[in-house]
Amino acid sequence: MIRVLFFMLMISGGYCKAQREIALYAGKIPNSKIAKNEESSAPNAEVDSLTFKVSVPTLTVFLPAKGTAIGTSVIICPGGGYHVLLTKREGNDVARAFAKLGVTAFVLKYRLPSDVTMQDKSIGPLQDAQHAIKIVRQNSKKWGIDPAKIGVMGFSAGGHLASSAGTHFSDVRIENNENVSVRPDFMLLINPVVSFTNKIGHIGSRDNLLGASPLQDKIDFFSGELQVTDQTPPAFLVHAGTDHVVPVSNSLGFYQALKMHNIPAGLHIYAKGEHGFLTAPSFEEWFGRCTFWMKSMSFL
C-alpha cells in the first residue's frame, strides 16, 4: 500500500516524474565474462552526471502522467565516446521532457566496451540496444505503447549506437529476437557519430569499440552511412556545423545515404554551436526541431 501511494504521489502534477530502473536481461547477460562490477558515477557540474565502466545494463522507464500517454515511445542512448555515459542531460532530462509530451521514454544504460567484461566488446552495446527494443515491443501493452511507434534516440557515440540499431536490426548474430522485431520505427540522432572511416569518423569512439587496429570489414560494418538499405527506418538528425569533436559530415553522410534509398529523413544544421550543445543551441531549440519532425511523421 505504501508503494502504491508513493507511486501516485510521483505521477501527480503536470507531468510524470515516476521512473523505474529495471535490469535489461532477466538472466545471464549475453556475450559477458565473469568479472567484478566496477561501475561508478561522478557528478560533473560543467558537463553531466558521468557513469563509468558499465557492465550490467539497465533500462529506466519514464511514464507519462496518467491519461496523457500518446502511444509513442523513445529509447534514449546517452553519449560519451563509448568510454562513459552522460546519463543526465543526454538521458534522464530528455526522458522527462518526452514524458511531459505524453511520450513513454526509456534511458538505456548500455554496456561500455571492455575486454575484461565482454567476449566481443564490439557488439556488446548493440546487443543491449536491440534487446531494449525487444523488451519495449514485448511489453507494449503493459506500458500503453504502440508497437509500431518505438524510436531510438542517441547523442554522439549514443547516436552511433542508435544508428547501428537502425541499420543492423536483421543481423541475428547480434540478438536472437525470438520472432520479435528489433527494428526501431524511427531514429533521432543528435550530433551523432555515424562513421568509423578514417576520413570523417570519430576515432576515439572507434578505438573504444573496436580496438586500436580494427579490420576494414569491422570499420565498414560500423559505419552507418555504408549500411543504409531500403528497410532503414526514418530519421531526424541535428548537428552544429562548428562541431570540432564530431564532424558534421557524419550527419550529412547518413542523411545522403537515407535519401539515396528514399527513406524519409530530416536534417538541421546550426551555423553556431559546439558538440553536445552545452551553450548553444538551447535545449528548447534543438528539442523543438525533433518534436516538429516527429509531428510531421505522425509520431507525435
C-alpha positions, 0 to 999 in steps of 0.5 A: 500500500505504501508503494502504491501511494508513493507511486501516485504521489510521483505521477501527480502534477503536470507531468510524470516524474515516476521512473523505474530502473529495471535490469535489461536481461532477466538472466545471464547477460549475453556475450559477458565474462565473469568479472567484478562490477566496477561501475561508478558515477561522478557528478560533473557540474560543467558537463553531466552526471558521468557513469563509468565502466558499465557492465550490467545494463539497465533500462529506466522507464519514464511514464507519462502522467496518467491519461496523457500517454500518446502511444509513442515511445523513445529509447534514449542512448546517452553519449560519451565516446563509448568510454562513459555515459552522460546519463543526465542531460543526454538521458534522464532530462530528455526522458522527462521532457518526452514524458511531459509530451505524453511520450513513454521514454526509456534511458538505456544504460548500455554496456561500455566496451571492455575486454575484461567484461565482454567476449566481443566488446564490439557488439556488446552495446548493440546487443543491449540496444536491440534487446531494449527494443525487444523488451519495449515491443514485448511489453507494449501493452503493459506500458500503453505503447504502440508497437509500431511507434518505438524510436531510438534516440542517441547523442554522439557515440549514443547516436552511433549506437542508435544508428547501428540499431537502425541499420543492423536490426536483421543481423541475428548474430547480434540478438536472437529476437525470438520472432520479435522485431528489433527494428526501431520505427524511427531514429533521432540522432543528435550530433551523432557519430555515424562513421568509423572511416578514417576520413570523417569518423570519430576515432576515439569512439572507434578505438573504444569499440573496436580496438586500436587496429580494427579490420576494414570489414569491422570499420565498414560494418560500423559505419552507418552511412555504408549500411543504409538499405531500403528497410532503414527506418526514418530519421531526424538528425541535428548537428552544429556545423562548428562541431570540432569533436564530431564532424558534421559530415557524419550527419550529412553522410547518413542523411545522403545515404537515407535519401539515396534509398528514399527513406524519409529523413530530416536534417538541421544544421546550426551555423553556431554551436559546439558538440553536445550543445552545452551553450548553444543551441538551447535545449528548447531549440534543438528539442523543438526541431525533433518534436516538429519532425516527429509531428510531421511523421505522425509520431507525435 
